[in-house]
Amino acid sequence: MDLTFSPEEESFRSELRAWLGANIPAGWDGEEFATLGDEVRFLVDWQRRLASGGWVGVHWPRDYGGRGASTTENYILQEELARARAPEVIGRIGVNLVGPTLIHHGTDDQKRRYLPKILAADELWCQLFSEPNAGSDLAALRCRAERHGDHFVVTGQKVWTSYAQFADWGILLARTDPSAPNAKAISFLIVDMHSPGITIRPLRQITGSDEFNEVFLEDVRVPAQNLVGALNQGWSIAQTTLSHERGTSPRQLVVHRILLGELLALARTPGPDGRAAVADPVIRQQLAQVFIEVEMTKLHNWRTLTQLRRHGKPGPESSLVKLFWSEMSQRLHDTAMQVLGVRGQYWPGEPRATARGRWLRSYLYYRAATIFAGTSEVQRNIVAQRVLGLPR
């Protein structure tokens, strides 16, 4: 077993690290913005700067604006962006999900029209998959698309759609054959988010942000040429999208390594009573367990990375990565709240807040980790049936 990166891969890492050192916006440290719109505008500018350096969609083929980078180099890219605490790529739905899906399944016209504007965030995308009562059980979705000549008419509701209020386009799953069984009746469509009949309602989250949305579609016309793949074959195409969403999680790995380092430092710092949390033997054991689990996350990532290098696409084992890191994250944050005690309850902006209140916001955000990108229950079913071969 070789757990080292090649000289070429380390050269790629060094080039990227030097570029980030020279280009991350001065003073950036996960700053707060007055509005979500201000944050999105900042992140669009950042993605354009990244794209100008050739650091967006590096895993895309050169013919479509990428570098033709290996899966390992793309992994290194995500790892280094997180290590440098660089701002997020606002168009990550387009870059990581839409792009690979269209490259695999799209027509030549679709590739020419949509791919060039994704990398530099000239057009933003959202993912119209989940619905009320059809999030975990996505095959039970009820949004329908009826064919009328040269277009479809789409009616339904989607939910938990990130940044829909800023998106130009959306990838949508809809039922196109009401007589067929669940997964056999679904098609994959590209929807213009500025179309008449689309209503977007932001959802305020417990973190105070509202990047999630409800999306209502009422008789929305979608040109037939926006069908991706064959009619009623959307479920299999969506598996390409979802496998990329759940594949390796280098950013989450590095984010949690950084969180672990900060947590260990907090645990060694005396609290209001003059005692450090690390003096408690129970908390010491919890910290040790968190350390072990972060390292296990790295090994899970590397196993999936090996699968990608050998076969070119993530397998069902990617569900194990997603399942493990999301539950690991919640245990890490539970331990952090124990270490911080009352100090962890102050909201960002309050003078007594530890680390400007980022721990509390992070704790609240990662409560959703076992829901987004597929619930833990769904991931366990996938692992049981497709990895272990257990019966339904």
Stockholm file with secondary structure:
# STOCKHOLM 1.0

chainA/1-392         MDLTFSPEEESFRSELRAWLGANIPAGWDGEEFATLGDEVRFLVDWQRRLASGGWVGVHWPRDYGGRGASTTENYILQEELARARAPEVIGRIGVNLVGPTLIHHGTDDQKRRYLPKILAADELWCQLFSEPNAGSDLAALRCRAERHGDHFVVTGQKVWTSYAQFADWGILLARTDPSAPNAKAISFLIVDMHSPGITIRPLRQITGSDEFNEVFLEDVRVPAQNLVGALNQGWSIAQTTLSHERGTSPRQLVVHRILLGELLALARTPGPDGRAAVADPVIRQQLAQVFIEVEMTKLHNWRTLTQLRRHGKPGPESSLVKLFWSEMSQRLHDTAMQVLGVRGQYWPGEPRATARGRWLRSYLYYRAATIFAGTSEVQRNIVAQRVLGLPR
#=GR chainA/1-392 SS CCCSCCHHHHHHHHHHHHHHHHHSCTTCSSCCCSSHHHHHHHHHHHHHHHHHTTCSSTTSCGGGTSCCCCHHHHHHHHHHHHHTTCCCCTTHIIIIIIHHHHHHHCCHHHHHHHGGGTTTTSSCEEEECCBTTBSSSGGGCCCEEEEETTEEEEEEEEESCTTGGGCSEEEEEEECCTTSCGGGGEEEEEEETTSTTEEEEEECCTTSCCCEEEEEEEEEEEEGGGEESSTTCHHHHHHHHHHHHHSCCHHHHHHHHHHHHHHHHHHHSBCTTSCBGGGSHHHHHHHHHHHHHHHHHHHHHHHHHHHHHHHSSCCTTHHHHHHHHHHHHHHHHHHHHHHHGGGGGCCTTCTTCGGGGHHHHHHHHGGGTTTTTSCHHHHHHHIIIIISCCCC
#=GC SS_cons         CCCSCCHHHHHHHHHHHHHHHHHSCTTCSSCCCSSHHHHHHHHHHHHHHHHHTTCSSTTSCGGGTSCCCCHHHHHHHHHHHHHTTCCCCTTHIIIIIIHHHHHHHCCHHHHHHHGGGTTTTSSCEEEECCBTTBSSSGGGCCCEEEEETTEEEEEEEEESCTTGGGCSEEEEEEECCTTSCGGGGEEEEEEETTSTTEEEEEECCTTSCCCEEEEEEEEEEEEGGGEESSTTCHHHHHHHHHHHHHSCCHHHHHHHHHHHHHHHHHHHSBCTTSCBGGGSHHHHHHHHHHHHHHHHHHHHHHHHHHHHHHHSSCCTTHHHHHHHHHHHHHHHHHHHHHHHGGGGGCCTTCTTCGGGGHHHHHHHHGGGTTTTTSCHHHHHHHIIIIISCCCC
//
